[in-house]
Amino acid sequence: MSHSETHAMDKLEAVAEQGLVNHAKDYVIGFVLSVVLTGAPFWAVSSGALSTTSTLSTVVVAAIVQIYVHLKYFLHLNFVSEEGKANSISFIFSALIIVMVVGLSVWIIYESNAMMMY
């Protein structure tokens, strides 16, 4: 192996090592944020310190922020690169389909129940 090949291999190893460090850092940040975003609503519900409206708002906001944290830090979705844009758009489309299927199913079940009761 020549000196230039050895130097290139060292550079590749350094880049790979830096990538692993960045991924580990993202996972740790995501984990800490997830724990905080899970603990805060749990505290709000279990302690009863907040009003019902405030507790519900805390749970909903924490859930929405937690979805963002999971997408960014664990699934690494972004709109910066071309691949990230394609992955994000396909994820958003899938989420829209799932919301529509679940929402319309609930609506159909609710309306069927209402029609059978009256």
N, CA, C and O atoms as a GROMACS GRO file, in nm:
protein
  472
    1MET      N    1   0.085  -0.117   0.000
    1MET     CA    2   0.000   0.000   0.000
    1MET      C    3   0.090   0.123   0.000
    1MET      O    4   0.183   0.134   0.080
    2SER      N    5   0.061   0.215  -0.090
    2SER     CA    6   0.145   0.334  -0.100
    2SER      C    7   0.108   0.434   0.009
    2SER      O    8   0.009   0.419   0.081
    3HIS      N    9   0.191   0.536   0.020
    3HIS     CA   10   0.168   0.637   0.122
    3HIS      C   11   0.038   0.713   0.098
    3HIS      O   12  -0.035   0.746   0.192
    4SER      N   13   0.009   0.742  -0.031
    4SER     CA   14  -0.115   0.816  -0.061
    4SER      C   15  -0.239   0.733  -0.029
    4SER      O   16  -0.340   0.786   0.016
    5GLU      N   17  -0.232   0.601  -0.053
    5GLU     CA   18  -0.346   0.516  -0.020
    5GLU      C   19  -0.367   0.508   0.131
    5GLU      O   20  -0.480   0.509   0.179
    6THR      N   21  -0.258   0.501   0.204
    6THR     CA   22  -0.267   0.498   0.350
    6THR      C   23  -0.327   0.628   0.402
    6THR      O   24  -0.412   0.628   0.491
    7HIS      N   25  -0.282   0.739   0.343
    7HIS     CA   26  -0.335   0.870   0.384
    7HIS      C   27  -0.485   0.880   0.352
    7HIS      O   28  -0.563   0.931   0.432
    8ALA      N   29  -0.525   0.829   0.234
    8ALA     CA   30  -0.666   0.832   0.197
    8ALA      C   31  -0.749   0.745   0.291
    8ALA      O   32  -0.859   0.783   0.331
    9MET      N   33  -0.695   0.628   0.326
    9MET     CA   34  -0.767   0.540   0.420
    9MET      C   35  -0.782   0.605   0.557
    9MET      O   36  -0.886   0.593   0.621
   10ASP      N   37  -0.677   0.675   0.602
   10ASP     CA   38  -0.686   0.745   0.730
   10ASP      C   39  -0.794   0.853   0.726
   10ASP      O   40  -0.869   0.872   0.822
   11LYS      N   41  -0.800   0.924   0.612
   11LYS     CA   42  -0.902   1.029   0.598
   11LYS      C   43  -1.043   0.969   0.600
   11LYS      O   44  -1.133   1.023   0.664
   12LEU      N   45  -1.061   0.856   0.528
   12LEU     CA   46  -1.192   0.791   0.527
   12LEU      C   47  -1.232   0.744   0.666
   12LEU      O   48  -1.347   0.758   0.705
   13GLU      N   49  -1.137   0.689   0.739
   13GLU     CA   50  -1.168   0.644   0.874
   13GLU      C   51  -1.204   0.762   0.964
   13GLU      O   52  -1.294   0.750   1.047
   14ALA      N   53  -1.135   0.875   0.947
   14ALA     CA   54  -1.165   0.993   1.028
   14ALA      C   55  -1.304   1.046   0.995
   14ALA      O   56  -1.379   1.085   1.085
   15VAL      N   57  -1.339   1.048   0.866
   15VAL     CA   58  -1.472   1.094   0.826
   15VAL      C   59  -1.580   1.000   0.880
   15VAL      O   60  -1.682   1.046   0.930
   16ALA      N   61  -1.556   0.869   0.868
   16ALA     CA   62  -1.653   0.771   0.920
   16ALA      C   63  -1.668   0.784   1.070
   16ALA      O   64  -1.780   0.776   1.123
   17GLU      N   65  -1.558   0.804   1.139
   17GLU     CA   66  -1.563   0.819   1.284
   17GLU      C   67  -1.640   0.946   1.322
   17GLU      O   68  -1.719   0.944   1.417
   18GLN      N   69  -1.619   1.055   1.249
   18GLN     CA   70  -1.691   1.179   1.275
   18GLN      C   71  -1.841   1.160   1.251
   18GLN      O   72  -1.924   1.213   1.325
   19GLY      N   73  -1.876   1.084   1.144
   19GLY     CA   74  -2.016   1.057   1.117
   19GLY      C   75  -2.081   0.978   1.229
   19GLY      O   76  -2.195   1.005   1.266
   20LEU      N   77  -2.009   0.881   1.283
   20LEU     CA   78  -2.063   0.803   1.395
   20LEU      C   79  -2.081   0.891   1.518
   20LEU      O   80  -2.179   0.876   1.591
   21VAL      N   81  -1.989   0.981   1.541
   21VAL     CA   82  -2.000   1.071   1.655
   21VAL      C   83  -2.122   1.161   1.637
   21VAL      O   84  -2.196   1.184   1.732
   22ASN      N   85  -2.142   1.213   1.514
   22ASN     CA   86  -2.258   1.299   1.490
   22ASN      C   87  -2.390   1.223   1.508
   22ASN      O   88  -2.485   1.277   1.564
   23HIS      N   89  -2.395   1.097   1.459
   23HIS     CA   90  -2.516   1.018   1.477
   23HIS      C   91  -2.541   0.988   1.624
   23HIS      O   92  -2.654   0.996   1.670
   24ALA      N   93  -2.437   0.954   1.697
   24ALA     CA   94  -2.452   0.926   1.840
   24ALA      C   95  -2.500   1.051   1.913
   24ALA      O   96  -2.584   1.043   2.002
   25LYS      N   97  -2.446   1.168   1.874
   25LYS     CA   98  -2.487   1.294   1.936
   25LYS      C   99  -2.636   1.322   1.908
   25LYS      O  100  -2.709   1.365   1.996
   26ASP      N  101  -2.679   1.297   1.783
   26ASP     CA  102  -2.821   1.316   1.749
   26ASP      C  103  -2.911   1.225   1.831
   26ASP      O  104  -3.015   1.267   1.880
   27TYR      N  105  -2.869   1.099   1.845
   27TYR     CA  106  -2.952   1.004   1.922
   27TYR      C  107  -2.960   1.045   2.069
   27TYR      O  108  -3.067   1.032   2.130
   28VAL      N  109  -2.851   1.092   2.126
   28VAL     CA  110  -2.853   1.134   2.267
   28VAL      C  111  -2.943   1.255   2.285
   28VAL      O  112  -3.023   1.261   2.378
   29ILE      N  113  -2.930   1.353   2.194
   29ILE     CA  114  -3.016   1.472   2.202
   29ILE      C  115  -3.163   1.432   2.188
   29ILE      O  116  -3.248   1.479   2.263
   30GLY      N  117  -3.192   1.345   2.092
   30GLY     CA  118  -3.330   1.299   2.072
   30GLY      C  119  -3.383   1.224   2.193
   30GLY      O  120  -3.499   1.240   2.231
   31PHE      N  121  -3.298   1.142   2.253
   31PHE     CA  122  -3.341   1.066   2.371
   31PHE      C  123  -3.373   1.159   2.488
   31PHE      O  124  -3.475   1.143   2.554
   32VAL      N  125  -3.286   1.256   2.512
   32VAL     CA  126  -3.309   1.349   2.624
   32VAL      C  127  -3.436   1.431   2.600
   32VAL      O  128  -3.517   1.447   2.691
   33LEU      N  129  -3.452   1.481   2.478
   33LEU     CA  130  -3.574   1.558   2.449
   33LEU      C  131  -3.699   1.472   2.462
   33LEU      O  132  -3.802   1.519   2.510
   34SER      N  133  -3.692   1.346   2.419
   34SER     CA  134  -3.806   1.256   2.430
   34SER      C  135  -3.843   1.230   2.576
   34SER      O  136  -3.961   1.225   2.612
   35VAL      N  137  -3.742   1.212   2.659
   35VAL     CA  138  -3.769   1.189   2.802
   35VAL      C  139  -3.835   1.312   2.863
   35VAL      O  140  -3.931   1.299   2.940
   36VAL      N  141  -3.786   1.431   2.829
   36VAL     CA  142  -3.844   1.554   2.884
   36VAL      C  143  -3.987   1.571   2.832
   36VAL      O  144  -4.078   1.607   2.907
   37LEU      N  145  -4.007   1.544   2.702
   37LEU     CA  146  -4.140   1.562   2.643
   37LEU      C  147  -4.238   1.455   2.686
   37LEU      O  148  -4.359   1.473   2.671
   38THR      N  149  -4.190   1.345   2.739
   38THR     CA  150  -4.278   1.244   2.797
   38THR      C  151  -4.304   1.275   2.945
   38THR      O  152  -4.415   1.257   2.994
   39GLY      N  153  -4.200   1.320   3.014
   39GLY     CA  154  -4.211   1.346   3.158
   39GLY      C  155  -4.300   1.465   3.191
   39GLY      O  156  -4.373   1.462   3.290
   40ALA      N  157  -4.293   1.569   3.109
   40ALA     CA  158  -4.372   1.690   3.139
   40ALA      C  159  -4.523   1.662   3.134
   40ALA      O  160  -4.594   1.700   3.227
   41PRO      N  161  -4.575   1.597   3.029
   41PRO     CA  162  -4.719   1.566   3.032
   41PRO      C  163  -4.755   1.466   3.142
   41PRO      O  164  -4.862   1.476   3.202
   42PHE      N  165  -4.666   1.370   3.168
   42PHE     CA  166  -4.692   1.274   3.275
   42PHE      C  167  -4.704   1.347   3.408
   42PHE      O  168  -4.794   1.317   3.487
   43TRP      N  169  -4.615   1.441   3.434
   43TRP     CA  170  -4.623   1.520   3.556
   43TRP      C  171  -4.753   1.600   3.560
   43TRP      O  172  -4.820   1.606   3.663
   44ALA      N  173  -4.789   1.663   3.446
   44ALA     CA  174  -4.909   1.746   3.442
   44ALA      C  175  -5.034   1.665   3.474
   44ALA      O  176  -5.123   1.712   3.544
   45VAL      N  177  -5.040   1.542   3.420
   45VAL     CA  178  -5.159   1.459   3.442
   45VAL      C  179  -5.159   1.400   3.583
   45VAL      O  180  -5.261   1.402   3.651
   46SER      N  181  -5.044   1.347   3.626
   46SER     CA  182  -5.042   1.277   3.756
   46SER      C  183  -5.050   1.370   3.874
   46SER      O  184  -5.106   1.334   3.977
   47SER      N  185  -4.996   1.492   3.863
   47SER     CA  186  -4.999   1.582   3.978
   47SER      C  187  -5.132   1.656   3.991
   47SER      O  188  -5.175   1.689   4.102
   48GLY      N  189  -5.196   1.682   3.878
   48GLY     CA  190  -5.321   1.756   3.883
   48GLY      C  191  -5.300   1.902   3.917
   48GLY      O  192  -5.394   1.969   3.959
   49ALA      N  193  -5.180   1.953   3.901
   49ALA     CA  194  -5.148   2.091   3.936
   49ALA      C  195  -5.207   2.190   3.837
   49ALA      O  196  -5.228   2.307   3.872
   50LEU      N  197  -5.233   2.147   3.716
   50LEU     CA  198  -5.285   2.238   3.614
   50LEU      C  199  -5.434   2.214   3.595
   50LEU      O  200  -5.488   2.111   3.633
   51SER      N  201  -5.498   2.313   3.535
   51SER     CA  202  -5.642   2.296   3.504
   51SER      C  203  -5.656   2.193   3.392
   51SER      O  204  -5.558   2.155   3.327
   52THR      N  205  -5.779   2.149   3.370
   52THR     CA  206  -5.802   2.046   3.268
   52THR      C  207  -5.761   2.096   3.130
   52THR      O  208  -5.700   2.022   3.053
   53THR      N  209  -5.795   2.220   3.099
   53THR     CA  210  -5.759   2.276   2.969
   53THR      C  211  -5.608   2.287   2.953
   53THR      O  212  -5.553   2.255   2.848
   54SER      N  213  -5.541   2.333   3.058
   54SER     CA  214  -5.395   2.346   3.052
   54SER      C  215  -5.328   2.209   3.040
   54SER      O  216  -5.230   2.193   2.966
   55THR      N  217  -5.380   2.111   3.111
   55THR     CA  218  -5.324   1.976   3.104
   55THR      C  219  -5.341   1.919   2.964
   55THR      O  220  -5.247   1.862   2.907
   56LEU      N  221  -5.460   1.935   2.907
   56LEU     CA  222  -5.484   1.885   2.772
   56LEU      C  223  -5.394   1.957   2.671
   56LEU      O  224  -5.339   1.894   2.581
   57SER      N  225  -5.379   2.088   2.687
   57SER     CA  226  -5.291   2.164   2.598
   57SER      C  227  -5.147   2.118   2.610
   57SER      O  228  -5.076   2.105   2.510
   58THR      N  229  -5.103   2.093   2.733
   58THR     CA  230  -4.965   2.046   2.755
   58THR      C  231  -4.942   1.912   2.687
   58THR      O  232  -4.839   1.892   2.623
   59VAL      N  233  -5.037   1.821   2.700
   59VAL     CA  234  -5.023   1.688   2.640
   59VAL      C  235  -5.019   1.698   2.488
   59VAL      O  236  -4.937   1.633   2.423
   60VAL      N  237  -5.108   1.778   2.430
   60VAL     CA  238  -5.115   1.789   2.284
   60VAL      C  239  -4.988   1.856   2.229
   60VAL      O  240  -4.931   1.808   2.131
   61VAL      N  241  -4.945   1.965   2.292
   61VAL     CA  242  -4.824   2.035   2.244
   61VAL      C  243  -4.702   1.945   2.258
   61VAL      O  244  -4.619   1.939   2.167
   62ALA      N  245  -4.689   1.877   2.370
   62ALA     CA  246  -4.575   1.787   2.390
   62ALA      C  247  -4.577   1.673   2.288
   62ALA      O  248  -4.471   1.631   2.241
   63ALA      N  249  -4.695   1.623   2.254
   63ALA     CA  250  -4.705   1.515   2.156
   63ALA      C  251  -4.662   1.564   2.018
   63ALA      O  252  -4.590   1.493   1.946
   64ILE      N  253  -4.705   1.684   1.981
   64ILE     CA  254  -4.668   1.737   1.848
   64ILE      C  255  -4.518   1.764   1.843
   64ILE      O  256  -4.453   1.732   1.743
   65VAL      N  257  -4.462   1.822   1.948
   65VAL     CA  258  -4.318   1.848   1.949
   65VAL      C  259  -4.240   1.717   1.949
   65VAL      O  260  -4.135   1.706   1.887
   66GLN      N  261  -4.294   1.618   2.019
   66GLN     CA  262  -4.225   1.489   2.023
   66GLN      C  263  -4.226   1.420   1.885
   66GLN      O  264  -4.130   1.353   1.850
   67ILE      N  265  -4.332   1.437   1.810
   67ILE     CA  266  -4.333   1.384   1.674
   67ILE      C  267  -4.220   1.448   1.593
   67ILE      O  268  -4.148   1.379   1.521
   68TYR      N  269  -4.204   1.580   1.605
   68TYR     CA  270  -4.098   1.649   1.534
   68TYR      C  271  -3.959   1.599   1.579
   68TYR      O  272  -3.871   1.576   1.496
   69VAL      N  273  -3.942   1.582   1.709
   69VAL     CA  274  -3.813   1.534   1.762
   69VAL      C  275  -3.781   1.395   1.707
   69VAL      O  276  -3.668   1.368   1.667
   70HIS      N  277  -3.879   1.308   1.705
   70HIS     CA  278  -3.855   1.174   1.654
   70HIS      C  279  -3.821   1.177   1.505
   70HIS      O  280  -3.732   1.105   1.460
   71LEU      N  281  -3.891   1.261   1.429
   71LEU     CA  282  -3.862   1.269   1.286
   71LEU      C  283  -3.723   1.324   1.261
   71LEU      O  284  -3.652   1.276   1.172
   72LYS      N  285  -3.682   1.424   1.336
   72LYS     CA  286  -3.553   1.488   1.313
   72LYS      C  287  -3.437   1.406   1.367
   72LYS      O  288  -3.340   1.384   1.295
   73TYR      N  289  -3.444   1.361   1.490
   73TYR     CA  290  -3.329   1.299   1.554
   73TYR      C  291  -3.321   1.148   1.536
   73TYR      O  292  -3.212   1.092   1.542
   74PHE      N  293  -3.432   1.080   1.515
   74PHE     CA  294  -3.426   0.935   1.502
   74PHE      C  295  -3.444   0.891   1.357
   74PHE      O  296  -3.378   0.796   1.313
   75LEU      N  297  -3.530   0.957   1.282
   75LEU     CA  298  -3.550   0.919   1.142
   75LEU      C  299  -3.467   1.004   1.047
   75LEU      O  300  -3.459   0.974   0.928
   76HIS      N  301  -3.405   1.110   1.100
   76HIS     CA  302  -3.315   1.198   1.024
   76HIS      C  303  -3.382   1.254   0.899
   76HIS      O  304  -3.319   1.264   0.793
   77LEU      N  305  -3.510   1.291   0.910
   77LEU     CA  306  -3.578   1.354   0.798
   77LEU      C  307  -3.541   1.502   0.796
   77LEU      O  308  -3.539   1.568   0.899
   78ASN      N  309  -3.513   1.553   0.676
   78ASN     CA  310  -3.484   1.695   0.662
   78ASN      C  311  -3.524   1.740   0.523
   78ASN      O  312  -3.549   1.659   0.434
   79PHE      N  313  -3.528   1.871   0.505
   79PHE     CA  314  -3.560   1.926   0.374
   79PHE      C  315  -3.437   1.989   0.310
   79PHE      O  316  -3.450   2.062   0.212
   80VAL      N  317  -3.320   1.962   0.361
   80VAL     CA  318  -3.197   2.025   0.312
   80VAL      C  319  -3.148   1.955   0.185
   80VAL      O  320  -3.124   2.020   0.083
   81SER      N  321  -3.132   1.824   0.190
   81SER     CA  322  -3.079   1.752   0.074
   81SER      C  323  -3.194   1.705  -0.015
   81SER      O  324  -3.309   1.702   0.027
   82GLU      N  325  -3.161   1.668  -0.138
   82GLU     CA  326  -3.262   1.620  -0.231
   82GLU      C  327  -3.323   1.490  -0.180
   82GLU      O  328  -3.444   1.470  -0.188
   83GLU      N  329  -3.239   1.400  -0.128
   83GLU     CA  330  -3.289   1.274  -0.073
   83GLU      C  331  -3.377   1.299   0.048
   83GLU      O  332  -3.478   1.232   0.067
   84GLY      N  333  -3.338   1.396   0.132
   84GLY     CA  334  -3.418   1.431   0.248
   84GLY      C  335  -3.553   1.486   0.210
   84GLY      O  336  -3.654   1.456   0.275
   85LYS      N  337  -3.556   1.568   0.105
   85LYS     CA  338  -3.684   1.623   0.058
   85LYS      C  339  -3.776   1.511   0.010
   85LYS      O  340  -3.895   1.510   0.043
   86ALA      N  341  -3.721   1.417  -0.068
   86ALA     CA  342  -3.802   1.306  -0.119
   86ALA      C  343  -3.854   1.220  -0.004
   86ALA      O  344  -3.970   1.179  -0.004
   87ASN      N  345  -3.767   1.191   0.093
   87ASN     CA  346  -3.810   1.110   0.208
   87ASN      C  347  -3.916   1.183   0.290
   87ASN      O  348  -4.012   1.121   0.336
   88SER      N  349  -3.899   1.312   0.309
   88SER     CA  350  -3.994   1.389   0.388
   88SER      C  351  -4.130   1.396   0.320
   88SER      O  352  -4.234   1.383   0.384
   89ILE      N  353  -4.128   1.418   0.188
   89ILE     CA  354  -4.255   1.426   0.115
   89ILE      C  355  -4.327   1.292   0.117
   89ILE      O  356  -4.449   1.287   0.134
   90SER      N  357  -4.254   1.182   0.101
   90SER     CA  358  -4.319   1.051   0.106
   90SER      C  359  -4.371   1.022   0.247
   90SER      O  360  -4.475   0.958   0.262
   91PHE      N  361  -4.299   1.068   0.349
   91PHE     CA  362  -4.347   1.049   0.486
   91PHE      C  363  -4.474   1.130   0.510
   91PHE      O  364  -4.570   1.080   0.568
   92ILE      N  365  -4.475   1.255   0.466
   92ILE     CA  366  -4.593   1.340   0.485
   92ILE      C  367  -4.714   1.281   0.411
   92ILE      O  368  -4.825   1.283   0.462
   93PHE      N  369  -4.691   1.230   0.289
   93PHE     CA  370  -4.800   1.167   0.214
   93PHE      C  371  -4.854   1.046   0.289
   93PHE      O  372  -4.976   1.028   0.300
   94SER      N  373  -4.764   0.962   0.341
   94SER     CA  374  -4.807   0.843   0.417
   94SER      C  375  -4.885   0.884   0.542
   94SER      O  376  -4.987   0.823   0.574
   95ALA      N  377  -4.836   0.986   0.612
   95ALA     CA  378  -4.905   1.032   0.732
   95ALA      C  379  -5.045   1.085   0.697
   95ALA      O  380  -5.141   1.061   0.770
   96LEU      N  381  -5.056   1.157   0.586
   96LEU     CA  382  -5.186   1.208   0.543
   96LEU      C  383  -5.283   1.095   0.514
   96LEU      O  384  -5.400   1.101   0.553
   97ILE      N  385  -5.236   0.991   0.445
   97ILE     CA  386  -5.322   0.876   0.415
   97ILE      C  387  -5.366   0.807   0.543
   97ILE      O  388  -5.482   0.770   0.557
   98ILE      N  389  -5.274   0.790   0.637
   98ILE     CA  390  -5.308   0.723   0.763
   98ILE      C  391  -5.410   0.806   0.841
   98ILE      O  392  -5.507   0.750   0.894
   99VAL      N  393  -5.391   0.937   0.848
   99VAL     CA  394  -5.486   1.024   0.919
   99VAL      C  395  -5.623   1.018   0.853
   99VAL      O  396  -5.725   1.012   0.922
  100MET      N  397  -5.625   1.019   0.720
  100MET     CA  398  -5.754   1.012   0.649
  100MET      C  399  -5.823   0.878   0.674
  100MET      O  400  -5.944   0.876   0.698
  101VAL      N  401  -5.749   0.768   0.669
  101VAL     CA  402  -5.810   0.636   0.689
  101VAL      C  403  -5.864   0.624   0.832
  101VAL      O  404  -5.976   0.580   0.852
  102VAL      N  405  -5.784   0.664   0.930
  102VAL     CA  406  -5.828   0.653   1.069
  102VAL      C  407  -5.942   0.750   1.096
  102VAL      O  408  -6.042   0.712   1.158
  103GLY      N  409  -5.930   0.875   1.051
  103GLY     CA  410  -6.032   0.976   1.074
  103GLY      C  411  -6.165   0.939   1.009
  103GLY      O  412  -6.270   0.950   1.071
  104LEU      N  413  -6.159   0.895   0.886
  104LEU     CA  414  -6.283   0.857   0.817
  104LEU      C  415  -6.344   0.732   0.877
  104LEU      O  416  -6.467   0.719   0.881
  105SER      N  417  -6.261   0.639   0.924
  105SER     CA  418  -6.315   0.519   0.990
  105SER      C  419  -6.387   0.557   1.119
  105SER      O  420  -6.496   0.505   1.146
  106VAL      N  421  -6.329   0.646   1.197
  106VAL     CA  422  -6.393   0.690   1.320
  106VAL      C  423  -6.523   0.762   1.288
  106VAL      O  424  -6.624   0.741   1.355
  107TRP      N  425  -6.521   0.845   1.185
  107TRP     CA  426  -6.642   0.918   1.145
  107TRP      C  427  -6.752   0.820   1.101
  107TRP      O  428  -6.868   0.837   1.139
  108ILE      N  429  -6.717   0.719   1.023
  108ILE     CA  430  -6.816   0.621   0.977
  108ILE      C  431  -6.873   0.543   1.096
  108ILE      O  432  -6.994   0.520   1.103
  109ILE      N  433  -6.787   0.502   1.187
  109ILE     CA  434  -6.834   0.427   1.305
  109ILE      C  435  -6.925   0.515   1.391
  109ILE      O  436  -7.028   0.468   1.439
  110TYR      N  437  -6.887   0.642   1.410
  110TYR     CA  438  -6.968   0.733   1.489
  110TYR      C  439  -7.105   0.755   1.424
  110TYR      O  440  -7.208   0.750   1.492
  111GLU      N  441  -7.108   0.778   1.296
  111GLU     CA  442  -7.234   0.801   1.226
  111GLU      C  443  -7.321   0.675   1.224
  111GLU      O  444  -7.443   0.684   1.238
  112SER      N  445  -7.259   0.559   1.209
  112SER     CA  446  -7.335   0.433   1.213
  112SER      C  447  -7.398   0.413   1.350
  112SER      O  448  -7.514   0.372   1.360
  113ASN      N  449  -7.323   0.444   1.454
  113ASN     CA  450  -7.376   0.433   1.589
  113ASN      C  451  -7.492   0.529   1.609
  113ASN      O  452  -7.594   0.492   1.667
  114ALA      N  453  -7.475   0.652   1.561
  114ALA     CA  454  -7.582   0.751   1.577
  114ALA      C  455  -7.706   0.710   1.499
  114ALA      O  456  -7.818   0.731   1.547
  115MET      N  457  -7.691   0.653   1.381
  115MET     CA  458  -7.806   0.611   1.301
  115MET      C  459  -7.878   0.493   1.365
  115MET      O  460  -8.000   0.482   1.353
  116MET      N  461  -7.805   0.405   1.432
  116MET     CA  462  -7.867   0.288   1.494
  116MET      C  463  -7.940   0.324   1.623
  116MET      O  464  -8.035   0.255   1.662
  117MET      N  465  -7.898   0.430   1.691
  117MET     CA  466  -7.956   0.467   1.818
  117MET      C  467  -8.083   0.548   1.801
  117MET      O  468  -8.168   0.549   1.890
  118TYR      N  469  -8.099   0.618   1.688
  118TYR     CA  470  -8.217   0.704   1.671
  118TYR      C  471  -8.304   0.658   1.559
  118TYR      O  472  -8.407   0.720   1.532
   0.00000   0.00000   0.00000
